[in-house]
């Protein structure tokens, strides 16, 4: 028989604190988040984790690569809300032995100096170096969030084996594993990156209150797109993972079936020039916006939102698109299939198959009523589950369990993603119930 206990809540105060003599402040639990790139995806998840932390209980820090202009808004926002930040300038996403050693030593010095109770790591490189540094410093609690797999079928066998060996080496020094979606958790267990039964699913939050629903008429005007043209688009970094060339090839196929269709790619990255060259080669007109801080506003005007990724943890852009009631055509990879139910909240195609993706998009364009209903179903699904309050409550339950502290009491209001609390109807308990209802116990 499994028995659990909860420390009783304190009784109500006898008198106002202002009438009492000064009392010593209780020392907060110090938590360091280590993330490779503090940008959208794992970085966005980390940002909301630290902004939504209960400041009465936790002192939160973030360490990671400085990044470029796409990372600057996240660093600035964290710092403006009192989060202590450490930018590790030699932090590289790829294996770089000398840089990795320098970053490891910086992390060891930081952890020893600040004496963190919890080190919480994110993404592959941040996960390996952060956990190793925490272990060397004998940090009491080490938590790792799995945002997606570091290995996939589109990389060499030697590189895949090396990555898996490195991640498996730090598995025994990890006290708790979190994953952003059920399929991501399953892959981690099957690849022996986490123990069976040792992964808790914590949905990666998105600030859905800021996500628009419905098109802004100014968007098409700004992009030079006719008001009545079918608009197909995507949002994301133009790199190998997102397969932007597959999007271009899909666009050429869809354009053959819908002569008036228009295509938009929002984002920047190393394959931008290659995508432009492929569009010219295939004779398809694609609008490339580059990096846009208002990407969610642009995507809310798409008639079909597309995910062409070869692999994907969950995809914040996907979550935002579903919240905007956009019909989605996506590749059936990793955590995407936990959000896009074929025929319910969108349509799925195999990765690296532009023809199948094009067929799904044509179907959605030719069946607008069904596409609209899929968009509504997708919005209902993600707006219930992906609130920052849900994510933060589940993370703090993990910290409390590992530290032997009482689980956080259900808050009287929904915690905002600003480090404070606002009045509302959703509590941490309600959030956990919504998670169970959608993903199962």
C-alpha positions in Angstrom: 0.0 0.0 0.0 1.4 3.4 -1.0 1.1 6.0 1.7 1.7 9.7 1.2 1.6 12.6 3.6 1.3 16.4 3.4 2.7 18.8 6.0 -0.3 20.7 7.4 -0.8 24.3 6.3 0.0 27.0 8.9 -2.9 28.4 10.9 -4.1 31.8 10.0 -2.1 34.7 11.6 -3.4 35.9 15.0 -2.7 39.6 14.2 -1.4 41.7 11.3 2.3 41.2 10.5 2.7 45.0 10.8 1.9 44.8 14.5 4.5 42.2 15.2 8.3 42.7 15.9 10.5 42.2 12.9 11.0 38.5 11.9 13.9 36.9 10.1 13.2 36.1 6.5 13.1 32.5 5.5 15.9 31.7 3.0 14.5 30.8 -0.4 15.5 27.7 -2.3 18.1 28.7 -4.9 17.5 27.3 -8.4 19.8 27.6 -11.4 18.4 26.9 -14.8 21.0 26.0 -17.4 19.9 26.2 -21.1 22.0 26.0 -24.3 20.3 28.7 -26.3 18.0 31.1 -24.5 15.7 31.5 -27.5 12.3 30.2 -28.5 11.7 26.5 -27.8 13.7 25.4 -24.8 14.6 29.0 -24.1 11.0 30.1 -24.1 10.1 27.3 -21.8 12.9 28.2 -19.4 11.9 31.9 -19.4 8.3 31.1 -18.4 9.6 28.7 -15.8 11.7 31.3 -14.1 9.2 34.1 -14.4 6.4 32.0 -13.0 8.4 30.7 -10.1 7.0 31.4 -6.6 9.4 34.2 -5.4 8.4 33.6 -1.8 9.9 30.1 -2.1 12.5 30.3 -4.9 15.5 32.5 -6.0 15.9 31.7 -9.6 18.9 32.1 -11.9 19.5 31.4 -15.6 22.8 30.5 -17.3 23.2 30.0 -21.1 24.7 31.1 -24.3 24.2 34.9 -25.0 22.8 34.3 -28.5 22.0 36.9 -31.0 19.1 39.3 -31.5 16.5 36.5 -31.2 17.8 35.8 -27.7 18.1 39.4 -26.5 14.4 39.9 -25.7 14.4 36.8 -23.4 17.5 37.9 -21.5 16.1 41.4 -21.1 12.7 40.2 -20.0 14.2 37.9 -17.4 16.5 40.6 -16.0 13.7 43.1 -15.9 11.8 40.8 -13.6 14.6 40.3 -11.2 16.0 37.0 -12.4 19.7 36.7 -12.0 21.4 35.9 -15.3 24.8 34.5 -16.4 25.8 34.6 -20.1 28.4 32.0 -21.0 30.0 33.3 -24.1 31.8 30.1 -25.1 28.6 28.0 -24.9 28.3 26.2 -28.2 25.4 24.1 -29.4 27.7 21.5 -31.1 30.5 19.5 -29.5 33.5 21.7 -29.0 35.9 20.2 -26.5 37.9 23.3 -25.5 34.8 25.5 -25.3 32.9 22.9 -23.5 35.6 22.6 -20.9 35.7 26.3 -20.3 31.9 26.4 -19.9 32.0 23.5 -17.5 34.6 25.3 -15.4 32.5 28.5 -15.4 29.4 26.5 -14.3 31.4 24.7 -11.5 32.7 28.0 -10.1 29.1 29.5 -10.3 27.5 26.6 -8.6 30.1 26.4 -5.8 30.0 30.1 -5.2 26.2 30.4 -5.0 25.5 26.9 -3.4 22.3 26.2 -5.4 19.9 23.6 -3.9 18.5 22.8 -7.4 20.2 22.8 -10.8 17.6 22.4 -13.5 19.0 21.8 -17.0 17.4 22.1 -20.5 18.3 20.8 -24.0 21.1 18.5 -24.8 24.4 20.5 -24.3 23.0 22.4 -21.4 21.7 19.2 -19.9 25.1 17.4 -20.2 27.4 20.3 -19.0 24.9 21.6 -16.4 24.3 18.2 -14.8 28.0 17.3 -14.8 28.9 20.6 -13.1 26.1 20.1 -10.5 27.3 16.6 -9.8 30.9 17.8 -9.4 29.6 20.4 -6.9 27.4 17.9 -5.1 24.3 19.9 -5.7 21.4 18.3 -3.7 18.9 18.1 -6.5 19.5 17.8 -10.3 16.5 18.0 -12.6 16.6 17.7 -16.4 13.8 18.7 -18.9 13.8 16.8 -22.2 12.6 19.2 -24.9 13.2 16.8 -27.8 15.6 14.1 -28.9 19.2 15.0 -29.7 19.4 12.1 -32.1 17.3 11.4 -35.2 17.2 9.3 -38.4 18.7 12.2 -40.4 22.1 12.2 -38.8 25.1 9.8 -39.2 25.2 6.6 -37.2 28.6 7.6 -35.6 27.3 10.9 -34.4 24.1 9.4 -33.2 26.0 6.8 -31.1 28.3 9.5 -29.7 25.4 11.7 -28.6 23.5 8.8 -27.0 26.6 7.7 -25.1 27.2 11.1 -23.7 23.6 11.6 -22.6 23.4 8.1 -21.1 26.6 8.8 -19.1 24.8 11.6 -17.1 21.6 9.7 -16.6 22.6 8.2 -13.2 23.4 11.6 -11.7 20.0 13.0 -12.5 17.4 13.0 -9.7 14.3 13.7 -11.9 13.4 13.9 -15.6 10.7 16.0 -17.1 9.5 15.9 -20.7 7.4 18.4 -22.7 5.1 15.8 -24.2 4.3 12.1 -23.8 5.9 11.0 -27.0 9.1 12.9 -26.0 9.1 11.0 -22.7 8.6 7.7 -24.4 11.5 8.3 -26.8 13.8 9.2 -23.8 13.0 5.9 -22.1 13.3 3.8 -25.3 16.7 5.4 -26.0 17.8 4.7 -22.4 18.3 8.4 -21.6 15.9 8.1 -18.7 14.8 5.2 -16.5 11.4 3.5 -17.1 8.8 5.2 -15.0 11.2 8.0 -14.2 9.9 10.7 -16.6 7.1 13.1 -15.7 5.3 15.0 -18.5 5.2 18.7 -17.9 3.6 20.5 -20.9 5.7 23.4 -22.2 3.8 26.6 -21.5 3.1 29.3 -23.9 1.7 32.8 -23.1 -1.6 32.2 -24.8 -3.2 35.3 -23.4 -0.9 37.2 -25.8 -1.7 34.9 -28.8 -4.2 36.5 -31.1 -7.2 34.6 -32.5 -8.2 35.5 -36.0 -6.4 37.4 -38.7 -5.3 41.0 -38.4 -6.3 42.6 -41.8 -3.1 44.7 -41.7 -1.0 41.6 -42.0 -1.8 40.9 -45.6 -1.5 44.5 -46.5 2.0 44.7 -44.9 3.1 41.5 -46.8 1.5 42.5 -50.1 -0.9 39.5 -50.2 -4.4 39.8 -51.7 -7.2 39.7 -49.1 -8.9 36.8 -50.9 -5.8 34.6 -51.6 -5.4 31.3 -49.8 -2.5 31.9 -47.4 -0.2 29.0 -46.3 2.7 29.7 -44.0 5.1 28.6 -41.3 7.1 30.1 -38.4 10.5 28.8 -37.3 14.2 28.9 -37.6 15.3 28.0 -41.2 17.7 25.2 -40.4 18.0 21.5 -41.1 15.6 20.5 -38.3 12.7 22.6 -39.7 13.3 21.4 -43.3 12.6 24.7 -45.0 13.4 23.2 -48.5 10.6 20.7 -48.0 8.2 23.6 -47.3 9.3 25.2 -50.6 8.8 22.0 -52.5 5.4 21.6 -50.9 4.5 25.2 -51.9 5.4 24.5 -55.5 3.0 21.5 -55.5 0.2 23.4 -53.8 0.6 26.3 -56.2 0.0 23.9 -59.1 -3.4 23.0 -57.6 -4.3 26.5 -56.3 -2.9 29.1 -58.7 -3.8 32.0 -56.4 -2.3 30.5 -53.2 0.4 32.6 -51.4 3.1 31.3 -49.1 5.0 32.9 -46.2 8.0 31.8 -44.2 8.6 33.7 -40.9 12.0 33.2 -39.5 15.7 33.4 -40.1 18.5 30.9 -40.1 21.4 29.3 -42.0 19.2 27.8 -44.8 17.5 31.1 -45.7 19.5 31.6 -48.9 19.1 27.9 -49.9 15.3 28.3 -49.4 15.3 31.4 -51.6 17.3 29.6 -54.3 15.0 26.6 -54.2 11.9 28.8 -54.6 13.5 30.5 -57.6 14.4 27.1 -59.1 10.9 25.8 -58.7 9.3 29.1 -59.8 7.1 29.5 -56.7 6.6 32.9 -55.1 7.3 32.7 -51.4 7.5 35.7 -49.0 10.4 35.5 -46.6 9.8 37.9 -43.7 13.0 37.1 -41.7 12.9 37.2 -37.9 9.7 38.9 -36.7 8.9 39.6 -33.0 5.2 39.6 -34.0 5.4 36.2 -35.6 2.3 35.0 -33.7 0.3 37.9 -35.1 1.3 37.0 -38.7 0.7 33.3 -38.2 -2.8 34.0 -36.9 -3.7 35.1 -40.5 -2.6 31.9 -42.2 -5.4 29.8 -43.7 -3.2 26.8 -43.1 -0.2 26.6 -40.7 2.5 24.2 -41.7 5.1 22.3 -39.7 7.6 20.6 -42.1 10.1 19.5 -39.4 12.2 16.4 -39.7 12.2 16.1 -35.9 10.6 18.3 -33.2 10.2 18.2 -29.5 6.8 19.9 -29.3 7.1 23.2 -31.1 6.1 26.5 -29.5 5.1 27.9 -32.9 2.8 24.9 -33.3 1.2 25.5 -29.9 0.6 29.2 -30.7 -0.8 28.4 -34.2 -3.3 25.9 -32.6 -4.2 28.5 -30.0 -5.0 30.9 -32.8 -7.5 28.4 -34.2 -5.3 27.8 -37.3 -5.9 24.5 -39.2 -2.5 22.7 -39.1 -0.7 20.4 -41.6 2.3 18.9 -39.9 4.8 16.1 -40.1 4.2 13.2 -37.8 7.4 13.5 -35.7 8.1 13.3 -32.0 5.9 15.5 -29.7 4.0 16.9 -32.7 1.7 13.9 -32.7 0.7 14.5 -29.1 -0.9 17.8 -30.2 -2.0 17.2 -33.8 -4.6 14.4 -33.9 -5.0 13.5 -37.6 -8.5 14.5 -38.6 -9.3 16.1 -35.3 -6.9 19.1 -34.7 -5.1 18.9 -38.1 -3.6 16.6 -40.6 -0.3 14.6 -40.5 2.2 13.6 -43.1 5.5 11.6 -43.0 8.6 13.7 -42.6 10.7 14.5 -45.7 7.6 13.9 -47.9 6.5 17.2 -49.5 4.0 15.5 -51.7 2.0 14.1 -48.8 2.2 17.4 -47.0 0.9 19.2 -50.1 -2.0 16.8 -50.4 -3.0 17.6 -46.8 -2.8 21.3 -47.4 -4.9 21.1 -50.6 -7.5 19.1 -48.7 -7.7 21.8 -45.9 -8.0 24.6 -48.5 -10.7 22.7 -50.3 -12.7 21.9 -47.1 -12.7 25.2 -45.3 -15.6 24.3 -43.0 -13.9 21.1 -41.7 -10.6 23.0 -41.5 -12.2 25.7 -39.3 -13.6 23.1 -37.0 -10.2 21.5 -36.7 -8.8 24.9 -35.8 -11.4 25.3 -33.1 -10.7 21.9 -31.6 -7.0 22.6 -31.6 -7.5 25.8 -29.7 -9.7 24.2 -27.1 -7.0 21.6 -26.5 -4.0 23.8 -26.1 -5.6 26.7 -24.3 -6.7 24.4 -21.5 -3.3 22.7 -21.0 -0.5 25.1 -21.9 -1.0 27.9 -19.4 2.2 28.9 -17.5 0.5 28.2 -14.2 0.1 24.5 -15.1 3.8 24.1 -16.0 5.1 26.0 -13.0 2.9 24.1 -10.5 4.1 20.8 -11.9 7.7 21.8 -11.8 7.4 23.1 -8.2 5.8 19.9 -7.2 8.9 18.1 -8.5 11.2 20.4 -6.5 9.2 20.0 -3.3 9.1 16.2 -3.6 12.9 16.0 -4.1 13.7 18.4 -1.4 11.3 16.9 1.1 9.3 20.1 1.3 5.5 20.2 1.5 3.9 20.4 -1.9 2.8 23.9 -2.9 -0.7 24.6 -1.6 -3.2 25.2 -4.4 -3.0 29.0 -5.1 -5.9 31.3 -4.7 -5.3 32.7 -8.2 -3.5 31.8 -11.4 0.2 32.6 -11.3 1.1 35.0 -14.1 4.2 34.6 -16.1 5.7 37.7 -14.4 6.8 36.1 -11.1 3.7 37.3 -9.3 0.1 36.2 -8.9 -3.1 37.5 -10.3 -6.7 36.7 -9.4 -8.4 34.1 -11.5 -10.2 30.9 -11.5 -7.5 28.4 -12.5 -5.3 26.9 -9.7 -2.4 24.6 -9.8 -4.7 21.7 -8.9 -7.1 22.6 -11.7 -4.1 22.8 -14.1 -3.0 19.3 -13.1 -6.6 18.1 -13.7 -6.7 19.6 -17.1 -3.4 17.8 -18.0 -4.8 14.4 -16.8 -8.0 15.0 -18.8 -6.1 15.6 -22.0 -3.0 13.4 -21.8 -4.2 10.8 -19.3 -2.9 10.0 -15.8 
